[in-house]
Amino acid sequence: MLNNYTAKYTKISSGYMGQLVEWPEVITEGNTLEECREMLKDALYEMIKAYHQQGKEIPVGGGLLEQLSIET
C-alpha cells in the first residue's frame, strides 16, 4: 500500500526542520531543504519499520501537499 504524507518544512538557524503533518513524531533537520527532505524520508521508513516491529497501526497519509514555512 502506498501512502502520501504531508511534509511541513520550517527554516531554522541551522538549516531546515521537516515534519510530517499526519505523523508528527516523524521529524528531522537538515542543512539544506534537499537534505532535510531526504532525511525526512529516511525517518519515515525507520518509523514504519519500528511500528511494524511493535505491531502498531501506521497512520494513514493525506495528500501531496508540501508547505514551506519560513521564520522571519
N, C-alpha and C positions, 0 to 999 in steps of 0.2 A: 504494500500500500504506500502510495506517495502522498506526503503531506507538505503543504507550503506553509511557512511560518512568516509572520510579520516582524521584520527586523527594525529596531529603532537605534539610530546612531547619534551620539552626542559628542560634540567637540569638547575635549578636556585639555588641561595644560600639557599633559604628556602625549597627546595624540587624539585617539577616539575611543569611546566606550560603546560597545554594541550589546543589545539585549533583545531577547525575543518577547514580543508583547503577550502572546498566548502562553508562554512558559518563562516567566520572569527569572526563574532560577538559572536559566542559561544566559550567562553574562560574561563578557570578556573585554579586554582592552588591547589596542594595537597602536603602533607609532603612526601608521597611515590608515586611511579608510580601507584600502585594499587588504592590508594586513589584518585589520580588525574583522573584515568580512570572512577571511579565511579562518581566523581563529574562532569566530563565532560558529562557523560550520563544524569545525573540529569539536568545539564544546558541545554542540548539538548531538553529534554522533556519539560522543562519550556519555552524554546524559541518557540517550536512548539505550545504549548498551547497559548502563547501570540500572535503568528502570527494568529492562528485560530480566536481568540477573535477580532483581529483587521481586519480580512478579508484579510490578506496579503498572497501572494503565498509563499509556503515553498520551499527553494532552493532544487534542485534535488541532491542527493548524488552521489558520484563517485563509487569507488571500495572498496575492502577490503585491503587497504594498510595502514600499521601503521609504521610511521617513528619515530625513537628515535634520537633526536639531543642532543648533549652534548656540553656545553660551556667549553672551555679549557683555 
